Amino acid sequence: ILAAGAGLGRTLLDTERSVALVYATSMRNLSIAVAVVVAAESVPAEAVLPIALAYILQPPLGAIYMHYRRDMVGEGLSLREAITEVV
């Protein structure tokens, strides 16, 4: 979902709106996913585990994407320059 939002945002929207689209499509749907899995009786309880893992992985990935858009795309830095700035 993160890649689809990034691709659509990059081709159809300006920079600010494309970043907002990525956050809206990838970060906001986790609560809905948990509610659907918990409410459905036919879905096994283990289905919550990937969603819980997504709660752990998505915020850092969103921060990495934000830094990528700001440093590498916005300022035109190379990967090495962006890493040395952060470290």
Secondary structure as UniProt FT lines:
FT   HELIX           2..12
FT   HELIX           15..27
FT   TURN            28..29
FT   HELIX           30..39
FT   HELIX           45..47
FT   HELIX           48..67
FT   HELIX           68..74
FT   HELIX           79..86
//
